[in-house]
Amino acid sequence: MEHANDEFRELTLLEQIESDPDVNQSTLAHQLGVAVGTVNWHLKRLIAKGAVKVSRAERKKLRYIITPEGIALRARLAVNYVETSFSLYRKTRQRVKERLADLRRDGHDRVRIVGEGDMADICRLTCLEEGISVVTDESAPCLKVDGFRIQLLEGAP
């Protein structure tokens, strides 16, 4: 998963640099939600790969230029990101469908979803598609969403 994070960060950096060559590392770090040192490390890697060039715009100000190699890398990273996202989406839906099949086998046609975020949203959509009512009733079986983990629990978690 760390590799995926690095690729996502590099993709984001390349997109930001392409849209604003005068962007500074502090701004990039804030946009990514990481330390400036992390941005510096990624930029050094992108420079070593030939994806980004650096020139001095002013005495202390740098300008980052995305190279043709960088544009190609950005395209590859974007495709990888989309493929990984769809793969995760399909795997999550399959896990939810398996939990819902267990639910139906036990004679239930409604479920309560506990959790937030994209994974919980995927659960809700899959329930609707499978004809399972999503309720707030505490006595209903529960799909508990915790990060990438989805559990089927009886009653309150």
C-alpha positions as CSV (number, residue, x, y, z in Angstrom):
1,M,0.0,0.0,0.0
2,E,3.0,2.3,0.6
3,H,3.9,2.1,-3.1
4,A,0.4,3.2,-4.0
5,N,0.7,6.2,-1.6
6,D,4.0,7.2,-3.2
7,E,2.5,6.9,-6.7
8,F,-0.5,9.0,-5.7
9,R,1.8,11.7,-4.2
10,E,3.9,11.8,-7.3
11,L,0.8,12.1,-9.5
12,T,-0.5,14.9,-7.3
13,L,2.9,16.7,-7.4
14,L,3.2,16.4,-11.2
15,E,-0.4,17.8,-11.6
16,Q,0.3,20.7,-9.2
17,I,3.7,21.5,-10.9
18,E,2.1,21.4,-14.3
19,S,-0.6,23.8,-13.2
20,D,1.7,26.1,-11.3
21,P,5.5,25.8,-12.0
22,D,6.1,28.5,-9.3
23,V,4.5,26.5,-6.5
24,N,6.7,26.0,-3.5
25,Q,7.4,22.9,-1.4
26,S,5.5,24.3,1.6
27,T,2.3,24.7,-0.4
28,L,2.7,21.3,-2.0
29,A,3.2,19.8,1.5
30,H,0.0,21.5,2.7
31,Q,-2.0,20.3,-0.4
32,L,-0.8,16.7,0.2
33,G,-1.1,16.8,3.9
34,V,2.5,15.7,4.4
35,A,5.8,17.2,5.8
36,V,7.9,19.4,3.6
37,G,10.7,16.8,3.8
38,T,8.4,14.3,2.2
39,V,7.7,16.6,-0.7
40,N,11.4,17.3,-1.0
41,W,12.1,13.5,-1.2
42,H,9.5,13.0,-3.9
43,L,10.7,15.9,-5.9
44,K,14.3,14.6,-5.8
45,R,13.0,11.3,-7.0
46,L,11.0,13.0,-9.8
47,I,14.1,15.0,-10.8
48,A,16.3,11.8,-10.8
49,K,13.7,10.2,-13.1
50,G,13.9,13.1,-15.5
51,A,10.2,13.9,-14.9
52,V,10.9,17.4,-13.4
53,K,13.5,20.0,-14.0
54,V,14.4,22.8,-11.5
55,S,15.5,26.3,-12.4
56,R,16.1,29.2,-10.2
57,A,13.4,31.8,-10.7
58,E,14.8,34.3,-8.1
59,R,17.5,34.1,-5.5
60,K,15.7,31.9,-3.2
61,K,12.8,30.8,-5.4
62,L,12.7,27.7,-7.5
63,R,10.6,26.9,-10.5
64,Y,9.7,23.3,-11.2
65,I,9.1,22.4,-14.9
66,I,7.5,19.1,-15.8
67,T,9.3,17.5,-18.7
68,P,7.9,15.4,-21.5
69,E,9.0,12.4,-19.5
70,G,7.1,13.8,-16.6
71,I,3.9,14.2,-18.7
72,A,4.2,10.6,-19.8
73,L,4.8,9.5,-16.1
74,R,1.8,11.6,-15.0
75,A,-0.4,9.8,-17.6
76,R,0.8,6.3,-16.5
77,L,0.3,7.2,-12.8
78,A,-3.2,8.5,-13.5
79,V,-4.1,5.3,-15.3
80,N,-2.6,3.2,-12.5
81,Y,-4.6,5.2,-10.0
82,V,-7.9,4.7,-11.8
83,E,-7.2,1.0,-12.3
84,T,-6.3,0.5,-8.6
85,S,-9.4,2.5,-7.5
86,F,-11.7,0.4,-9.6
87,S,-10.1,-2.8,-8.4
88,L,-10.7,-1.7,-4.8
89,Y,-14.2,-0.8,-5.6
90,R,-15.0,-4.2,-7.3
91,K,-13.4,-6.1,-4.4
92,T,-15.3,-4.1,-1.8
93,R,-18.6,-4.7,-3.6
94,Q,-17.8,-8.4,-3.8
95,R,-17.1,-8.6,-0.1
96,V,-20.4,-6.7,0.7
97,K,-22.3,-9.0,-1.6
98,E,-20.9,-12.0,0.2
99,R,-22.0,-10.5,3.6
100,L,-25.4,-9.8,2.2
101,A,-25.8,-13.4,0.9
102,D,-25.0,-14.5,4.5
103,L,-27.6,-12.0,5.7
104,R,-30.3,-13.4,3.4
105,R,-29.4,-17.0,4.3
106,D,-30.2,-16.0,7.9
107,G,-33.6,-14.7,6.8
108,H,-32.9,-10.9,6.9
109,D,-33.8,-8.3,4.3
110,R,-32.6,-5.2,6.0
111,V,-29.3,-4.1,7.5
112,R,-27.8,-1.2,9.5
113,I,-24.5,0.3,8.3
114,V,-22.1,1.6,10.9
115,G,-19.1,3.5,9.5
116,E,-18.4,6.5,7.4
117,G,-16.6,7.3,4.2
118,D,-16.3,5.8,0.7
119,M,-16.4,2.2,1.9
120,A,-19.7,2.8,3.8
121,D,-21.1,4.5,0.7
122,I,-20.1,1.5,-1.4
123,C,-22.0,-0.7,1.2
124,R,-25.1,1.5,0.9
125,L,-25.1,1.4,-2.9
126,T,-24.6,-2.4,-2.9
127,C,-27.4,-2.9,-0.5
128,L,-29.8,-0.9,-2.6
129,E,-28.7,-2.8,-5.7
130,E,-29.2,-6.1,-3.9
131,G,-32.7,-5.1,-2.6
132,I,-31.6,-4.9,1.1
133,S,-33.1,-2.1,3.0
134,V,-30.7,0.1,4.9
135,V,-32.2,1.0,8.3
136,T,-31.2,2.7,11.6
137,D,-33.0,0.2,13.8
138,E,-30.5,-1.1,16.4
139,S,-32.1,-4.6,16.3
140,A,-31.2,-5.0,12.7
141,P,-28.1,-6.9,11.7
142,C,-25.1,-4.5,11.2
143,L,-22.6,-4.1,8.5
144,K,-19.6,-2.6,10.4
145,V,-17.2,-0.7,8.2
146,D,-13.8,-0.1,9.7
147,G,-11.3,1.1,7.0
148,F,-11.2,-1.6,4.4
149,R,-12.7,-4.2,6.8
150,I,-16.4,-5.0,6.5
151,Q,-18.0,-7.3,9.1
152,L,-21.6,-8.6,9.4
153,L,-22.6,-8.4,13.1
154,E,-25.9,-9.4,14.7
155,G,-27.5,-6.5,16.6
156,A,-25.6,-3.5,18.1
157,P,-21.8,-3.6,17.5
